[in-house]
Amino acid sequence: MPDPAVLAMAARIDWEPWPESGYPAVFPAAIEVELTDGTTETLRIDDVDGSARRPWDAARVIGKFLDNCARVGVESTAAEKFSDALIGAAHPDLSALRSLVGATG
């Protein structure tokens, strides 16, 4: 069940298409925040970390996968076993993902 605070925050978010962003040649991001005093702050990133031009190394990708598994309650040993099997296989068997999802209870 999603956290009610997260759902409340998500309900306050608006988005719109950004056709002139340059995607898919680059993967830009922009966020504009309206503060309680009515002022706005904007942050733009021309090409996000982890894009094709700014790729992550394998250790960082695996670390993010393991962190995400932990956040949803997957036991670390199950997540590591799945990750190792996926990376080490010439032809990965993705059906093993079902057992990983089942590990969240």
KOLGU-4560 file (N, C-alpha, C; in nm, 3 decimals, padded with zeros to 5 digits):
<recs>
<n_xx: 00.085 n_yy: -00.119 n_zz: 00.000 ca_xx: 00.000 ca_yy: 00.000 ca_zz: 00.000 c_xx: 00.089 c_yy: 00.124 c_zz: 00.000 mol: A seq: 1 type: MET>
<n_xx: 00.069 n_yy: 00.217 n_zz: -00.094 ca_xx: 00.151 ca_yy: 00.337 ca_zz: -00.098 c_xx: 00.133 c_yy: 00.423 c_zz: 00.026 mol: A seq: 2 type: PRO>
<n_xx: 00.239 n_yy: 00.491 n_zz: 00.062 ca_xx: 00.239 ca_yy: 00.582 ca_zz: 00.176 c_xx: 00.143 c_yy: 00.697 c_zz: 00.147 mol: A seq: 3 type: ASP>
<n_xx: 00.047 n_yy: 00.727 n_zz: 00.238 ca_xx: -00.047 ca_yy: 00.837 ca_zz: 00.215 c_xx: 00.022 c_yy: 00.972 c_zz: 00.192 mol: A seq: 4 type: PRO>
<n_xx: 00.134 n_yy: 00.996 n_zz: 00.257 ca_xx: 00.206 ca_yy: 01.122 ca_zz: 00.236 c_xx: 00.260 c_yy: 01.131 c_zz: 00.094 mol: A seq: 5 type: ALA>
<n_xx: 00.306 n_yy: 01.018 n_zz: 00.041 ca_xx: 00.356 ca_yy: 01.016 ca_zz: -00.097 c_xx: 00.241 c_yy: 01.040 c_zz: -00.193 mol: A seq: 6 type: VAL>
<n_xx: 00.127 n_yy: 00.978 n_zz: -00.168 ca_xx: 00.010 ca_yy: 00.999 ca_zz: -00.254 c_xx: -00.036 c_yy: 01.144 c_zz: -00.251 mol: A seq: 7 type: LEU>
<n_xx: -00.033 n_yy: 01.206 n_zz: -00.133 ca_xx: -00.073 ca_yy: 01.347 ca_zz: -00.121 c_xx: 00.021 c_yy: 01.437 c_zz: -00.200 mol: A seq: 8 type: ALA>
<n_xx: 00.151 n_yy: 01.408 n_zz: -00.193 ca_xx: 00.247 ca_yy: 01.489 ca_zz: -00.268 c_xx: 00.229 c_yy: 01.467 c_zz: -00.418 mol: A seq: 9 type: MET>
<n_xx: 00.209 n_yy: 01.343 n_zz: -00.459 ca_xx: 00.191 ca_yy: 01.313 ca_zz: -00.600 c_xx: 00.069 c_yy: 01.385 c_zz: -00.657 mol: A seq: 10 type: ALA>
<n_xx: -00.035 n_yy: 01.402 n_zz: -00.577 ca_xx: -00.156 ca_yy: 01.470 ca_zz: -00.622 c_xx: -00.131 c_yy: 01.618 c_zz: -00.649 mol: A seq: 11 type: ALA>
<n_xx: -00.021 n_yy: 01.671 n_zz: -00.596 ca_xx: 00.011 ca_yy: 01.814 ca_zz: -00.614 c_xx: 00.105 c_yy: 01.838 c_zz: -00.732 mol: A seq: 12 type: ARG>
<n_xx: 00.136 n_yy: 01.734 n_zz: -00.807 ca_xx: 00.232 ca_yy: 01.744 ca_zz: -00.917 c_xx: 00.158 c_yy: 01.756 c_zz: -01.050 mol: A seq: 13 type: ILE>
<n_xx: 00.204 n_yy: 01.849 n_zz: -01.131 ca_xx: 00.154 ca_yy: 01.865 ca_zz: -01.267 c_xx: 00.272 c_yy: 01.840 c_zz: -01.361 mol: A seq: 14 type: ASP>
<n_xx: 00.245 n_yy: 01.792 n_zz: -01.479 ca_xx: 00.349 ca_yy: 01.774 ca_zz: -01.580 c_xx: 00.292 c_yy: 01.811 c_zz: -01.715 mol: A seq: 15 type: TRP>
<n_xx: 00.381 n_yy: 01.836 n_zz: -01.807 ca_xx: 00.339 ca_yy: 01.864 ca_zz: -01.943 c_xx: 00.444 c_yy: 01.813 c_zz: -02.040 mol: A seq: 16 type: GLU>
<n_xx: 00.405 n_yy: 01.779 n_zz: -02.162 ca_xx: 00.502 ca_yy: 01.734 ca_zz: -02.262 c_xx: 00.605 c_yy: 01.844 c_zz: -02.291 mol: A seq: 17 type: PRO>
<n_xx: 00.725 n_yy: 01.804 n_zz: -02.330 ca_xx: 00.832 ca_yy: 01.898 ca_zz: -02.359 c_xx: 00.888 c_yy: 01.864 c_zz: -02.497 mol: A seq: 18 type: TRP>
<n_xx: 00.812 n_yy: 01.893 n_zz: -02.603 ca_xx: 00.849 ca_yy: 01.847 ca_zz: -02.737 c_xx: 00.985 c_yy: 01.901 c_zz: -02.786 mol: A seq: 19 type: PRO>
<n_xx: 01.025 n_yy: 02.019 n_zz: -02.745 ca_xx: 01.151 ca_yy: 02.076 ca_zz: -02.792 c_xx: 01.268 c_yy: 02.048 c_zz: -02.698 mol: A seq: 20 type: GLU>
<n_xx: 01.256 n_yy: 01.945 n_zz: -02.617 ca_xx: 01.357 ca_yy: 01.913 ca_zz: -02.516 c_xx: 01.488 c_yy: 01.857 c_zz: -02.574 mol: A seq: 21 type: SER>
<n_xx: 01.480 n_yy: 01.803 n_zz: -02.696 ca_xx: 01.597 ca_yy: 01.739 ca_zz: -02.754 c_xx: 01.597 c_yy: 01.588 c_zz: -02.739 mol: A seq: 22 type: GLY>
<n_xx: 01.499 n_yy: 01.535 n_zz: -02.665 ca_xx: 01.487 ca_yy: 01.390 ca_zz: -02.646 c_xx: 01.451 c_yy: 01.327 c_zz: -02.778 mol: A seq: 23 type: TYR>
<n_xx: 01.508 n_yy: 01.218 n_zz: -02.820 ca_xx: 01.592 ca_yy: 01.124 ca_zz: -02.747 c_xx: 01.742 c_yy: 01.145 c_zz: -02.762 mol: A seq: 24 type: PRO>
<n_xx: 01.787 n_yy: 01.247 n_zz: -02.838 ca_xx: 01.930 ca_yy: 01.271 ca_zz: -02.853 c_xx: 01.995 c_yy: 01.299 c_zz: -02.717 mol: A seq: 25 type: ALA>
<n_xx: 01.923 n_yy: 01.369 n_zz: -02.633 ca_xx: 01.964 ca_yy: 01.395 ca_zz: -02.494 c_xx: 01.844 c_yy: 01.365 c_zz: -02.406 mol: A seq: 26 type: VAL>
<n_xx: 01.869 n_yy: 01.348 n_zz: -02.276 ca_xx: 01.762 ca_yy: 01.317 ca_zz: -02.181 c_xx: 01.760 c_yy: 01.428 c_zz: -02.076 mol: A seq: 27 type: PHE>
<n_xx: 01.699 n_yy: 01.541 n_zz: -02.111 ca_xx: 01.699 ca_yy: 01.654 ca_zz: -02.019 c_xx: 01.592 c_yy: 01.639 c_zz: -01.911 mol: A seq: 28 type: PRO>
<n_xx: 01.603 n_yy: 01.722 n_zz: -01.811 ca_xx: 01.503 ca_yy: 01.725 ca_zz: -01.704 c_xx: 01.487 c_yy: 01.869 c_zz: -01.657 mol: A seq: 29 type: ALA>
<n_xx: 01.367 n_yy: 01.902 n_zz: -01.615 ca_xx: 01.341 ca_yy: 02.033 ca_zz: -01.558 c_xx: 01.235 c_yy: 02.018 c_zz: -01.450 mol: A seq: 30 type: ALA>
<n_xx: 01.254 n_yy: 02.090 n_zz: -01.343 ca_xx: 01.155 ca_yy: 02.091 ca_zz: -01.236 c_xx: 01.136 c_yy: 02.235 c_zz: -01.190 mol: A seq: 31 type: ILE>
<n_xx: 01.011 n_yy: 02.271 n_zz: -01.172 ca_xx: 00.977 ca_yy: 02.404 ca_zz: -01.121 c_xx: 00.895 c_yy: 02.382 c_zz: -00.995 mol: A seq: 32 type: GLU>
<n_xx: 00.938 n_yy: 02.448 n_zz: -00.888 ca_xx: 00.872 ca_yy: 02.431 ca_zz: -00.759 c_xx: 00.816 c_yy: 02.567 c_zz: -00.716 mol: A seq: 33 type: VAL>
<n_xx: 00.690 n_yy: 02.567 n_zz: -00.676 ca_xx: 00.629 ca_yy: 02.688 ca_zz: -00.620 c_xx: 00.636 c_yy: 02.677 c_zz: -00.469 mol: A seq: 34 type: GLU>
<n_xx: 00.702 n_yy: 02.774 n_zz: -00.408 ca_xx: 00.719 ca_yy: 02.773 ca_zz: -00.263 c_xx: 00.595 c_yy: 02.832 c_zz: -00.195 mol: A seq: 35 type: LEU>
<n_xx: 00.583 n_yy: 02.811 n_zz: -00.067 ca_xx: 00.464 ca_yy: 02.858 ca_zz: 00.006 c_xx: 00.451 c_yy: 03.010 c_zz: 00.002 mol: A seq: 36 type: THR>
<n_xx: 00.561 n_yy: 03.083 n_zz: -00.020 ca_xx: 00.552 ca_yy: 03.230 ca_zz: -00.028 c_xx: 00.515 c_yy: 03.278 c_zz: -00.168 mol: A seq: 37 type: ASP>
<n_xx: 00.491 n_yy: 03.183 n_zz: -00.261 ca_xx: 00.449 ca_yy: 03.218 ca_zz: -00.396 c_xx: 00.563 c_yy: 03.229 c_zz: -00.496 mol: A seq: 38 type: GLY>
<n_xx: 00.686 n_yy: 03.230 n_zz: -00.451 ca_xx: 00.799 ca_yy: 03.235 ca_zz: -00.545 c_xx: 00.820 c_yy: 03.097 c_zz: -00.606 mol: A seq: 39 type: THR>
<n_xx: 00.887 n_yy: 03.096 n_zz: -00.721 ca_xx: 00.917 ca_yy: 02.969 ca_zz: -00.786 c_xx: 01.068 c_yy: 02.955 c_zz: -00.805 mol: A seq: 40 type: THR>
<n_xx: 01.111 n_yy: 02.833 n_zz: -00.799 ca_xx: 01.250 ca_yy: 02.796 ca_zz: -00.825 c_xx: 01.249 c_yy: 02.693 c_zz: -00.937 mol: A seq: 41 type: GLU>
<n_xx: 01.342 n_yy: 02.706 n_zz: -01.030 ca_xx: 01.350 ca_yy: 02.613 ca_zz: -01.142 c_xx: 01.490 c_yy: 02.556 c_zz: -01.152 mol: A seq: 42 type: THR>
<n_xx: 01.497 n_yy: 02.428 n_zz: -01.179 ca_xx: 01.624 ca_yy: 02.359 ca_zz: -01.201 c_xx: 01.614 c_yy: 02.284 c_zz: -01.332 mol: A seq: 43 type: LEU>
<n_xx: 01.713 n_yy: 02.303 n_zz: -01.418 ca_xx: 01.717 ca_yy: 02.232 ca_zz: -01.546 c_xx: 01.849 c_yy: 02.157 c_zz: -01.556 mol: A seq: 44 type: ARG>
<n_xx: 01.841 n_yy: 02.037 n_zz: -01.611 ca_xx: 01.960 ca_yy: 01.956 ca_zz: -01.637 c_xx: 01.955 c_yy: 01.920 c_zz: -01.785 mol: A seq: 45 type: ILE>
<n_xx: 02.062 n_yy: 01.954 n_zz: -01.857 ca_xx: 02.064 ca_yy: 01.933 ca_zz: -02.002 c_xx: 02.064 c_yy: 01.787 c_zz: -02.041 mol: A seq: 46 type: ASP>
<n_xx: 02.129 n_yy: 01.702 n_zz: -01.964 ca_xx: 02.136 ca_yy: 01.560 ca_zz: -01.995 c_xx: 02.160 c_yy: 01.487 c_zz: -01.863 mol: A seq: 47 type: ASP>
<n_xx: 02.058 n_yy: 01.417 n_zz: -01.815 ca_xx: 02.064 ca_yy: 01.358 ca_zz: -01.681 c_xx: 02.173 c_yy: 01.254 c_zz: -01.668 mol: A seq: 48 type: VAL>
<n_xx: 02.221 n_yy: 01.239 n_zz: -01.548 ca_xx: 02.317 ca_yy: 01.136 ca_zz: -01.512 c_xx: 02.254 c_yy: 01.000 c_zz: -01.536 mol: A seq: 49 type: ASP>
<n_xx: 02.323 n_yy: 00.914 n_zz: -01.609 ca_xx: 02.269 ca_yy: 00.783 ca_zz: -01.641 c_xx: 02.215 c_yy: 00.774 c_zz: -01.783 mol: A seq: 50 type: GLY>
<n_xx: 02.222 n_yy: 00.883 n_zz: -01.858 ca_xx: 02.176 ca_yy: 00.882 ca_zz: -01.997 c_xx: 02.283 c_yy: 00.815 c_zz: -02.085 mol: A seq: 51 type: SER>
<n_xx: 02.254 n_yy: 00.802 n_zz: -02.214 ca_xx: 02.348 ca_yy: 00.738 ca_zz: -02.307 c_xx: 02.481 c_yy: 00.813 c_zz: -02.312 mol: A seq: 52 type: ALA>
<n_xx: 02.476 n_yy: 00.944 n_zz: -02.298 ca_xx: 02.600 ca_yy: 01.023 ca_zz: -02.301 c_xx: 02.669 c_yy: 01.030 c_zz: -02.165 mol: A seq: 53 type: ARG>
<n_xx: 02.597 n_yy: 00.996 n_zz: -02.060 ca_xx: 02.652 ca_yy: 00.999 ca_zz: -01.924 c_xx: 02.615 c_yy: 00.869 c_zz: -01.852 mol: A seq: 54 type: ARG>
<n_xx: 02.660 n_yy: 00.756 n_zz: -01.908 ca_xx: 02.616 ca_yy: 00.627 ca_zz: -01.854 c_xx: 02.674 c_yy: 00.595 c_zz: -01.717 mol: A seq: 55 type: PRO>
<n_xx: 02.600 n_yy: 00.514 n_zz: -01.644 ca_xx: 02.647 ca_yy: 00.461 ca_zz: -01.515 c_xx: 02.731 c_yy: 00.338 c_zz: -01.542 mol: A seq: 56 type: TRP>
<n_xx: 02.823 n_yy: 00.310 n_zz: -01.450 ca_xx: 02.896 ca_yy: 00.184 ca_zz: -01.459 c_xx: 02.808 c_yy: 00.073 c_zz: -01.400 mol: A seq: 57 type: ASP>
<n_xx: 02.850 n_yy: -00.051 n_zz: -01.422 ca_xx: 02.770 ca_yy: -00.166 ca_zz: -01.379 c_xx: 02.746 c_yy: -00.166 c_zz: -01.229 mol: A seq: 58 type: ALA>
<n_xx: 02.847 n_yy: -00.129 n_zz: -01.150 ca_xx: 02.830 ca_yy: -00.130 ca_zz: -01.004 c_xx: 02.720 c_yy: -00.035 c_zz: -00.959 mol: A seq: 59 type: ALA>
<n_xx: 02.709 n_yy: 00.079 n_zz: -01.024 ca_xx: 02.605 ca_yy: 00.175 ca_zz: -00.985 c_xx: 02.466 c_yy: 00.125 c_zz: -01.024 mol: A seq: 60 type: ARG>
<n_xx: 02.454 n_yy: 00.063 n_zz: -01.140 ca_xx: 02.325 ca_yy: 00.008 ca_zz: -01.183 c_xx: 02.281 c_yy: -00.104 c_zz: -01.088 mol: A seq: 61 type: VAL>
<n_xx: 02.373 n_yy: -00.192 n_zz: -01.056 ca_xx: 02.342 ca_yy: -00.302 ca_zz: -00.964 c_xx: 02.306 c_yy: -00.248 c_zz: -00.826 mol: A seq: 62 type: ILE>
<n_xx: 02.380 n_yy: -00.149 n_zz: -00.780 ca_xx: 02.350 ca_yy: -00.088 ca_zz: -00.651 c_xx: 02.210 c_yy: -00.028 c_zz: -00.647 mol: A seq: 63 type: GLY>
<n_xx: 02.170 n_yy: 00.039 n_zz: -00.754 ca_xx: 02.036 ca_yy: 00.097 ca_zz: -00.759 c_xx: 01.929 c_yy: -00.013 c_zz: -00.758 mol: A seq: 64 type: LYS>
<n_xx: 01.954 n_yy: -00.120 n_zz: -00.834 ca_xx: 01.861 ca_yy: -00.232 ca_zz: -00.835 c_xx: 01.844 c_yy: -00.290 c_zz: -00.695 mol: A seq: 65 type: PHE>
<n_xx: 01.955 n_yy: -00.313 n_zz: -00.626 ca_xx: 01.949 ca_yy: -00.371 ca_zz: -00.492 c_xx: 01.880 c_yy: -00.275 c_zz: -00.394 mol: A seq: 66 type: LEU>
<n_xx: 01.908 n_yy: -00.146 n_zz: -00.405 ca_xx: 01.841 ca_yy: -00.047 ca_zz: -00.320 c_xx: 01.690 c_yy: -00.046 c_zz: -00.344 mol: A seq: 67 type: ASP>
<n_xx: 01.650 n_yy: -00.051 n_zz: -00.471 ca_xx: 01.507 ca_yy: -00.052 ca_zz: -00.502 c_xx: 01.439 c_yy: -00.178 c_zz: -00.450 mol: A seq: 68 type: ASN>
<n_xx: 01.507 n_yy: -00.291 n_zz: -00.462 ca_xx: 01.452 ca_yy: -00.415 ca_zz: -00.406 c_xx: 01.431 c_yy: -00.403 c_zz: -00.256 mol: A seq: 69 type: CYS>
<n_xx: 01.531 n_yy: -00.347 n_zz: -00.188 ca_xx: 01.522 ca_yy: -00.330 ca_zz: -00.042 c_xx: 01.405 c_yy: -00.240 c_zz: -00.005 mol: A seq: 70 type: ALA>
<n_xx: 01.380 n_yy: -00.137 n_zz: -00.083 ca_xx: 01.271 ca_yy: -00.043 ca_zz: -00.053 c_xx: 01.133 c_yy: -00.108 c_zz: -00.059 mol: A seq: 71 type: ARG>
<n_xx: 01.121 n_yy: -00.212 n_zz: -00.141 ca_xx: 00.990 ca_yy: -00.279 ca_zz: -00.151 c_xx: 00.985 c_yy: -00.408 c_zz: -00.072 mol: A seq: 72 type: VAL>
<n_xx: 01.088 n_yy: -00.433 n_zz: 00.008 ca_xx: 01.084 ca_yy: -00.545 ca_zz: 00.100 c_xx: 01.142 c_yy: -00.675 c_zz: 00.050 mol: A seq: 73 type: GLY>
<n_xx: 01.215 n_yy: -00.674 n_zz: -00.061 ca_xx: 01.279 ca_yy: -00.797 ca_zz: -00.109 c_xx: 01.403 c_yy: -00.822 c_zz: -00.023 mol: A seq: 74 type: VAL>
<n_xx: 01.416 n_yy: -00.944 n_zz: 00.025 ca_xx: 01.533 ca_yy: -00.981 ca_zz: 00.104 c_xx: 01.660 c_yy: -00.960 c_zz: 00.022 mol: A seq: 75 type: GLU>
<n_xx: 01.764 n_yy: -00.907 n_zz: 00.084 ca_xx: 01.886 ca_yy: -00.876 ca_zz: 00.011 c_xx: 01.948 c_yy: -01.000 c_zz: -00.055 mol: A seq: 76 type: SER>
<n_xx: 01.941 n_yy: -01.115 n_zz: 00.013 ca_xx: 02.000 ca_yy: -01.236 ca_zz: -00.046 c_xx: 01.926 c_yy: -01.277 c_zz: -00.173 mol: A seq: 77 type: THR>
<n_xx: 01.794 n_yy: -01.263 n_zz: -00.175 ca_xx: 01.715 ca_yy: -01.297 ca_zz: -00.293 c_xx: 01.747 c_yy: -01.200 c_zz: -00.407 mol: A seq: 78 type: ALA>
<n_xx: 01.757 n_yy: -01.072 n_zz: -00.376 ca_xx: 01.788 ca_yy: -00.972 ca_zz: -00.479 c_xx: 01.928 c_yy: -00.993 c_zz: -00.535 mol: A seq: 79 type: ALA>
<n_xx: 02.024 n_yy: -01.021 n_zz: -00.450 ca_xx: 02.161 ca_yy: -01.044 ca_zz: -00.495 c_xx: 02.170 c_yy: -01.171 c_zz: -00.580 mol: A seq: 80 type: GLU>
<n_xx: 02.099 n_yy: -01.275 n_zz: -00.539 ca_xx: 02.099 ca_yy: -01.400 ca_zz: -00.615 c_xx: 02.042 c_yy: -01.377 c_zz: -00.755 mol: A seq: 81 type: LYS>
<n_xx: 01.931 n_yy: -01.305 n_zz: -00.763 ca_xx: 01.871 ca_yy: -01.276 ca_zz: -00.892 c_xx: 01.966 c_yy: -01.192 c_zz: -00.978 mol: A seq: 82 type: PHE>
<n_xx: 02.024 n_yy: -01.087 n_zz: -00.918 ca_xx: 02.117 ca_yy: -01.000 ca_zz: -00.989 c_xx: 02.237 c_yy: -01.078 c_zz: -01.043 mol: A seq: 83 type: SER>
<n_xx: 02.295 n_yy: -01.161 n_zz: -00.959 ca_xx: 02.410 ca_yy: -01.241 ca_zz: -01.001 c_xx: 02.374 c_yy: -01.336 c_zz: -01.116 mol: A seq: 84 type: ASP>
<n_xx: 02.258 n_yy: -01.400 n_zz: -01.105 ca_xx: 02.213 ca_yy: -01.493 ca_zz: -01.210 c_xx: 02.187 c_yy: -01.419 c_zz: -01.341 mol: A seq: 85 type: ALA>
<n_xx: 02.128 n_yy: -01.302 n_zz: -01.332 ca_xx: 02.097 ca_yy: -01.223 ca_zz: -01.450 c_xx: 02.225 c_yy: -01.177 c_zz: -01.520 mol: A seq: 86 type: LEU>
<n_xx: 02.319 n_yy: -01.129 n_zz: -01.442 ca_xx: 02.443 ca_yy: -01.077 ca_zz: -01.500 c_xx: 02.532 c_yy: -01.190 c_zz: -01.553 mol: A seq: 87 type: ILE>
<n_xx: 02.532 n_yy: -01.302 n_zz: -01.485 ca_xx: 02.621 ca_yy: -01.411 ca_zz: -01.523 c_xx: 02.570 c_yy: -01.501 c_zz: -01.634 mol: A seq: 88 type: GLY>
<n_xx: 02.447 n_yy: -01.484 n_zz: -01.676 ca_xx: 02.388 ca_yy: -01.574 ca_zz: -01.774 c_xx: 02.410 c_yy: -01.524 c_zz: -01.917 mol: A seq: 89 type: ALA>
<n_xx: 02.444 n_yy: -01.617 n_zz: -02.006 ca_xx: 02.455 ca_yy: -01.582 ca_zz: -02.148 c_xx: 02.316 c_yy: -01.548 c_zz: -02.204 mol: A seq: 90 type: ALA>
<n_xx: 02.216 n_yy: -01.621 n_zz: -02.157 ca_xx: 02.077 ca_yy: -01.598 ca_zz: -02.198 c_xx: 01.993 c_yy: -01.597 c_zz: -02.071 mol: A seq: 91 type: HIS>
<n_xx: 01.977 n_yy: -01.481 n_zz: -02.009 ca_xx: 01.907 ca_yy: -01.475 ca_zz: -01.878 c_xx: 01.766 c_yy: -01.529 c_zz: -01.884 mol: A seq: 92 type: PRO>
<n_xx: 01.728 n_yy: -01.599 n_zz: -01.779 ca_xx: 01.593 ca_yy: -01.652 ca_zz: -01.763 c_xx: 01.515 c_yy: -01.553 c_zz: -01.677 mol: A seq: 93 type: ASP>
<n_xx: 01.439 n_yy: -01.470 n_zz: -01.742 ca_xx: 01.365 ca_yy: -01.366 ca_zz: -01.669 c_xx: 01.247 c_yy: -01.422 c_zz: -01.593 mol: A seq: 94 type: LEU>
<n_xx: 01.212 n_yy: -01.548 n_zz: -01.614 ca_xx: 01.102 ca_yy: -01.606 ca_zz: -01.537 c_xx: 01.137 c_yy: -01.610 c_zz: -01.389 mol: A seq: 95 type: SER>
<n_xx: 01.268 n_yy: -01.607 n_zz: -01.357 ca_xx: 01.310 ca_yy: -01.604 ca_zz: -01.217 c_xx: 01.265 c_yy: -01.476 c_zz: -01.147 mol: A seq: 96 type: ALA>
<n_xx: 01.230 n_yy: -01.375 n_zz: -01.226 ca_xx: 01.181 ca_yy: -01.250 ca_zz: -01.168 c_xx: 01.054 c_yy: -01.273 c_zz: -01.086 mol: A seq: 97 type: LEU>
<n_xx: 00.974 n_yy: -01.370 n_zz: -01.125 ca_xx: 00.852 ca_yy: -01.401 ca_zz: -01.049 c_xx: 00.883 c_yy: -01.438 c_zz: -00.905 mol: A seq: 98 type: ARG>
<n_xx: 00.988 n_yy: -01.515 n_zz: -00.884 ca_xx: 01.024 ca_yy: -01.554 ca_zz: -00.748 c_xx: 01.073 c_yy: -01.433 c_zz: -00.669 mol: A seq: 99 type: SER>
<n_xx: 01.139 n_yy: -01.340 n_zz: -00.736 ca_xx: 01.186 ca_yy: -01.219 ca_zz: -00.668 c_xx: 01.067 c_yy: -01.133 c_zz: -00.626 mol: A seq: 100 type: LEU>
<n_xx: 00.971 n_yy: -01.117 n_zz: -00.715 ca_xx: 00.851 ca_yy: -01.040 ca_zz: -00.682 c_xx: 00.775 c_yy: -01.108 c_zz: -00.569 mol: A seq: 101 type: VAL>
<n_xx: 00.769 n_yy: -01.240 n_zz: -00.569 ca_xx: 00.702 ca_yy: -01.314 ca_zz: -00.462 c_xx: 00.773 c_yy: -01.300 c_zz: -00.329 mol: A seq: 102 type: GLY>
<n_xx: 00.900 n_yy: -01.260 n_zz: -00.331 ca_xx: 00.978 ca_yy: -01.246 ca_zz: -00.208 c_xx: 00.937 c_yy: -01.124 c_zz: -00.126 mol: A seq: 103 type: ALA>
<n_xx: 00.852 n_yy: -01.037 n_zz: -00.183 ca_xx: 00.807 ca_yy: -00.918 ca_zz: -00.110 c_xx: 00.692 c_yy: -00.950 c_zz: -00.017 mol: A seq: 104 type: THR>
<n_xx: 00.638 n_yy: -01.068 n_zz: -00.027 ca_xx: 00.531 ca_yy: -01.110 ca_zz: 00.064 c_xx: 00.402 c_yy: -01.073 c_zz: 00.017 mol: A seq: 105 type: GLY>
</recs>
